Amino acid sequence: MLFGCLAEPVSPERTPEVPVTPSAPGTVQDLATAGVTDSSVTLSFTEVNDGTGRPAKYDVRYTAGTLSWGGARSVSAGTCATPLIGTAIGSKRTCSVLGLASGTAHGFELVAFRGTLNLNAVFSDLSNVATATTVGSTAPVASISVAPASTTLLVGGSRQFQATLEDARGNLLTGRTVTWVSSDPLVATVAATGRATAVAVGTATITATSEGRSDSAHVSVVASLPPVTYYRTNFTDGTPAPLDVYAYGGGSCAPSTDYRDPGSAYSIQCTIPAVSAGAAALQAWFGKGSLADLPNDPSLDQDVFQEVRFVLAPGAASAIGGLVCTPLNVGAQFKVHKSVYGQAGSAWNGWVMSAIGPCTEKNVGLFSEAEMWTKDGLAHPWPGTFPSLNEGSVYDVIYRYHRYTAEECGTIAVWVNGRQVWDSACQSYIGTTNGSAQGLLFWDGAVYLQGGVAPYMVYTLFTQATNFPIGAATASP
C-alpha cells in the first residue's frame, strides 16, 4: 500500500531570539517633599523601571540633620516603609514617613532596586536628597527614656546618655528642657548634656527629667573591667570549633598540616576554586550556633578585640591574575576578613573588610577598609604587601571594634604584624546594623574570591576574641 506524503507548509524565516540582558534599575531624580506635620513628612517622586521592564522597588531612608546614606535608617513606619513596591513606571508616587521628631530638619533619599534586599538585590544609583523640617509640637511630654539603660565605666571614663522624649501619641519631641542628676556625684557626675563621668569605684543612678516625667540609668564604676575571652582556638584537634564554616561557590575548609601554629597539630585550610564568585571562611557568629551563649553584639559600648594569624598559600597573587592591574583582571579581588551583621550583601552593614583588588586599589597590596565602602572609600594599606604578598609567611592581624550607642557611631582600628595601619574616627556607618537583628559575624580565611583565574587558598592558624587588648592592640581612648 502506498501512502501519499503531505508537504509541510513553508514558514517564513525567523530571527533567532537573543536573550535580553537586564540593565540597572532607573535612578529617581525628582525626590521632593509634598507635606509636613509635627511628626511626619510626605514624599513624592516619579517611579522608574527596575531594568527588566517592570516597576522598581525602593529602599527609602531618612535621618535627622545632614543625610549620609550609610548612616541613614530605612523607613519602617508609614507608606514609605521599605521595601516600597512600585506600581507604574513613569507615574507620580507619594508616600509618608511617620514617627519623626518634631521641629527637626530631616534628609530623605532612596534607591531603586529589583530582587530581594539582603539576598539578590540589584540597585540603581542613589536619588537626589530631599529635605524638610517637621512642625514644632506643643504637646506635653508623656514619656522619657534614657539610653543606655546601664553601663560599666572605668574610673576616669565617661559615657554619653541620651534622653528620648515622646508625646501621648508616641511622636518624638525635641527642644524641651531636660535636667540630669546623679544619685551619688562622688561615684559618678553628670553634666547638663547627659555625659556621665566616673569618679570612684561604686554605683550611681543617672536620672533625666522633663516636664515632670523621668527615667534613669544605672552606672557601675570599676577599677578595671573583668577580662572576657569570647573564643580562642588554634585548631589542635583539627576541627574549627567553636567556630563553623561559611562557604559557597565550591569553597570548602578542611584541617591541614601544611602550616601550623606553635603547639598545634593542625591549621584550617580554606580554598575557593577559580570561579566568578565564591567563599570559604571560618565563621564566628555571636549569639548563634556554637557561640549562642554570647551576646549578639559584644561591641556595644565597649572594645572588642579579634586576633587572627593566617598564611596566604603560594599562588594567592596568581588567583587574581597578579598584583598589577591588566585588562585580564579588571574585576578580580579577594578578601581575608569581613565583619558584618548576618550574612548580608556587600556594603550593606557591618565593620571592616581586608582585601586586595589590583584594579580598584592599584599598587597598595592588601588593605583594610570600612565594610560600608560606598561611604568610606578609603583603603588603609598593609605595610610590605606590594609588590609581594609574602605568600607562605604568617600574618598576625588584630581588629578593635567599638560601637557607641548614644552617639550612634562606631570606631575601628587595625594592627598588622604589630604595626597600626588604621584608627578611625567615630563614624555613623562603622558598625551599623542597618536594622539587622542578626548577630555580629567575623569571617576569616578565604573569605571571598571574585573574578578568580586560579584557586585561592588561606591557612588560618589561630584566632581569638576578647574584651581586652591583645598583642600590639591598645584600648579605645
N, C-alpha and C positions, 0 to 999 in steps of 0.2 A: 504494500500500500504506500502510495506517495503522499507526502504531506507538503502543502504549499508553505512557503516562507513569507512572512509579512515583513516588509522593510520597516525599520524603526524610523519614526519621524526625525527629521533633521532639526536639531536645536541650534539657535544662534550661539556663537562663541561667547563664553563667559570669561570675564576678567577675574583671575584668581583673587579671592578675598585676602586682604592684607590686615593682619591684626592691628588694632588701634592701640597705640601706647598711651596710657593715661598721662595727662600733663599735671603740673602742680595746680592746686586749687587757686581760684582767683583771689585777689587781695582787696579787702574793703578799704576804700579811700575816703569815705564820707561819713565816718562815725561822728555823731553830734548828740548834744543833749537837747531833749524836747520838753523837759519839765522837771521841776524840783519841788520837794516838800521838806519838812523838817527831818525826815528820816529816809527819803527815797529819791532816786533820780530816774527819769525816763530817757532812754537812749533811742536813737534812730540810725539806720544805715540801709544801704542797698544790698540786697542779697546777691551772692556770687555763685559761680559754677564750682563744683568740687573737683574738676579736672576730668570727669568721666561723663559730663552732660547732665548730672543730677545736682540739685541744690546742696550746697555745702552745709556742714555743721559748724558750730562756733564755740570756742572757749573764750568767754568774756571775763576779764579781770579788772580789779579796781584796787585802789589804795588811797589812804588819806595823804595829802601833800603831793610831792612830785612822784610820778609813777616810774618804777623800774619793773619791767616785765617779770624778771626772775624773783623779785620780792613781792609782787602783787598777788592778791588772792583771787581764785576763781569764784565767781558769783554763786552763792548757794541758796539765796532767798530772793524770790521774785521770778518773773517770767524770763529774765535773762540768765537763769541758772544754767550752769554748764553740765552736760552738753546741751546747747541750744540747737534744736533741729530746724534746718531751713525748710521753706515751703515752696517758694517760686523764685527762680533766678530772675534778677532784674527788678523785683518788687521792693517797695519800701517797707522795712520791718521796724516795728517799735517794740520795746520790751522794758521792764522795770527792774531796778536793783533796789532791794529793800534792806532795812536794818542798818542804815548808815548813821554816823554820828551827826548830830545837829550842828548847824553853824560852822561847818568844816568844809574846806576845799578838798575835792576828790579828783583823781585822774582815772580815766577809763580807757581800755584798749582791748582789742580782740584779735583772734587769729582764726581764719577759716581752715577746716580740715575735712578729710574723709577717713573712714575707718573707725577704729575704737581707740580712745585715749589710753595711754599706758600699754598698748598692745601693738597695733599696726598702723597708727595714725600717720597720714601724710599731710604736712602743714603748708599753708601759704606764708607769704611774708606778713609781718605784723601790720595792723591797721594804723591809721593816724591816732593820736591821743586826743580824747575829748575831755574837757574839764567842766566842773560845776561845783558850786558851793551850796550846801543844804541850808535851808532856812533855820534861823536860831529858834530853839524851842523854849517856851515859857513854862512847860510842865514841871512840877516839882520832882525832886529826886525821890524815887521809890525804893531803889536798892543800890548798894555799893558792894563791889567785890575786889579783894586785894590779891594780886599775884606777884610772885609765887606764894602759895599758902604757907610754906615753911622753907627754911634754908639753913644750911650749916656754914658758918664763916670761921676762918682763922682769925686770931687776934690781929687787929690792924686792917683786916679786909673789909670790903664794903659790898653792898648789894642794892641795886635799884628796885624798888617796889612800884607797882603800877596799880592805880585805883580806877576801876571801870564803873561809871555811873549810868543808870538806866531809869527811864520813867515807868509809869504803871503799864504802858503798852509794850515794854521791852525795848524801846528805842534808846540808842546811845545818846548821852548828854555830854556836852563839853562846855567849857567856860565857867564852870561852877567852882566855888572855893572849896578846897579840900585841906583839912588840917591833919597833921601827922603827930602822933605821940608815942613815946616808948614807955613801957611799964617799968623799966629799970635802966636809966641812962648810964649807970655805972657799968653795965654789961654791954649795952648797945644804944647808941644815939641814933636819931633820925632827923634829917633835915626837912625843910618845908617842901622840898621837891620829892620826898619819898625815898631818898637814898639813906640806907642804914649803914652805920659803921660800927664794927666790933671793937669793944674797948677791953673787956676782960672775960675770962672763962665764966660761963654761966648761961642762963636762958633769959629771954626777954620777949615780950609781946609788942608788936608794932601795930597800932590801930589808926585807921583812916576814917575821918568823919566828914560828912557833907549833908547839910540841911537836916540834921537830926538822925541820919542813917549812918551806920558804921559797920566795918568789917575789920578783922585782924589777921595777922600772920605771925607765925612762931619762928624765932631766931635762936639757934643754938650756937654758942661761941666756944670753940675748942682751941687748944694749943697746937694740935696737929691733926690732920684728917686720918682716920683709920685706913691703913693700906688695904686695897682690894685688888686681887688678881682675878679677872673675869675668865681668862683661859690662858693656858700655857702648854705648848707641846712641841717636841722635836721628833715625833713620829717613831719612837723607839720600837714600837710593836708593828710598824708597817701599815697602820691604819690612820686616817685623818682625824679620828675622834679627838676632842669633842666637836670638831668641825665636820661639815659634809661637803659634797661636791656639786657644783653647778656647771653644767655642760650642755652644749648644743652644737649643731653643725658638724657632727662627727667627733667633737672633742671628748677627751677622757683623761682620767687621772689614775695612777697606779703606784704602788711602792717601788722604790728603786734603790740600788746600792751604788750607782754611778758617782753621786756626790752625797756627802753626809755631814751632819753637824757633829762636833766632838761629843762623844758619849752616846751617839745614836746609831742604831744598826741600819736605819733607812732614811730616805727623804721621800717626798711625794712628787712624782714626775707627772706633769700635766702637759698634754700635747693636743694641738689643733692641726688637722691636715690642711693642705693648701686649698682653701675654699674661699668663696666670696665673703662669708662672714661666719664666725664660729667662736666658741668659748670653751674653756676648760679651767676651772678655778676652784680653789678651796674657799668655802663659804662659811663665815661666822655670822649667823643671823640671831641677833639679840632678841630675846623674848619668844623664840620659836625653835622647834627641833631640839637638838642637843643642848641648846642654850636657853631653853624655855623658861628656866627659873631666873634668868637675868632680866633686868629692866629693858623695855623696848628701846629706850634711848638713854644710855648712861652718860651722854654728853650734855644733858640738860643742866646748866648752871654749875658745871664742874669740868675739869680737864679729864679727857680720856686719851691714853697713850696706847698706840698699837705699834709693835715692832715686828718686822718680818725680815728674815735672812733668806736669800734665794740666789740661784745661779742661772744665768741665761745659757742654755745649751749651745754648743757650737752649731752655727747655721742660723742663729736668730736674725742677724742682719740680712742674710740671704732670703729669709722668709718674706721680707718686704722689698726685695729687689735692690738691696744695698741702702746705704745711708744718705746717698745723694739723689736728689730729685731728677728723674728722667721721664720721658713720655711713656715708659712702660710701668712705672709705679706711682702714677699721679694720685691714686686714691688709696695707696697702701698705708697701713698703720698697724701697730699692735700695742696692747696695754699690759702692764704688770700689776696694776692695782686700780680698784674702783670702790668707792663707798657711797651708798645710796640708801633710800628707804623703800623697801620692797623691790621686786625685780622689775623696775621701771625702765622706760626708754631713755635714750640719750638726752642729756641736758634738761631733764625733767625735774629732778630734785637731787639732794644729797650734798656731798662734801668735796671730794677731790679724786682726780684720776691721775695716774702716772703712765706715760705713754711715749711713743715715738711716731712721728709722721714725716718722712723725708721731704714731702712737698708742702704740707701745711705749716710746719715749723722747720725751716731749712737750716741745716748745718748747726743744730744745737744738741743733737743726740737725744738721750732720754730727758724728759721734763715732767714736772707736776703742774697741774692747772685745776682751777675750780671745776667741779663736775658741771656746774651751770656755766659752761664755757661760752654760751651765747651771750652772757652778760659780762663775764670777766675778760676772756680773750687773751690773757697774758700767760705765756709759758715761762716757767721758772726752771731753767736748765739744771741738770745734774752735772756736777763737775767731772771732767775727764771721760765723757761718754761720746765724744766725737773727735777724731774720725774713727774711733774704735769703740765697740760696745763691751769690751773686756769679757768676751764670752768665756765661760769656764771659771771666772772669778766670783767671789762671794760679794753680794751687795747686802749691806746692813742698813735698813731704812726704818725710820721712826716717824710716825704721824701723830700730831697732837690736835684733838678736836675739842671745841668748847662752844656750846650754844647758849646764848644769853636770852632767856625767855622774855623778860620785861622789855629789853631793848629790841627784841625781835631781829637779832643778828647773830652771826657766828664768826669764829676765827679758825684758821688752820695754820699749822706750822709743820715743816718737813725737814728732817735731817737725813743726809745720805753719807754713809761711812764716816760719821762723826762731824760732818760739816752741815751747818744750817743753810738750806737753799731757799727757804720761804718762811715768812712770819707775817701773816696777813693782818690788815685792819679788820674791824668788825663790820661785815657786810651782810645785808638782808638775805642775799641769795646763797650765802655759805651756810650749809646745814639746814636749808629749808626743806620741809616735807612736802610743800605744796598740797597739803590736805591728806597725804597718805597716812593711814592708821597702822601700816605695817611697820615692823621693827627695823632697826638700823642693820645694814648689811656691810660687811667687809669682804671684798673679793680679792684674792691674791693667787698668783700663778700665771698661767697663760690665759689671762682674763679675757682677751679679745684679739682676734685677727681679722683684718679687713683687706681685701684685695691681695691675699697671700699668693706668692708664687712658689713657695716651698713650705714644708711643715714648720710649725713654731712650737718650741718646747722650753719649759721652765721647770727647774727643780726647786721646790720650797723645802728649806732645811729646818726652819724654826719659826714660830710665831707666838706672840702673846699680846694680851691687852690688860692694862691696869689703870687705876686712877691716880697713879703717882709717876713721876718722871723715871724713865728707864734709859740706859745707855747715855748718849750725849744730850738727850732732851732736857728741857727746862720747863718749869711751870709757867702758866699764863701770868702776866703782870697783875 
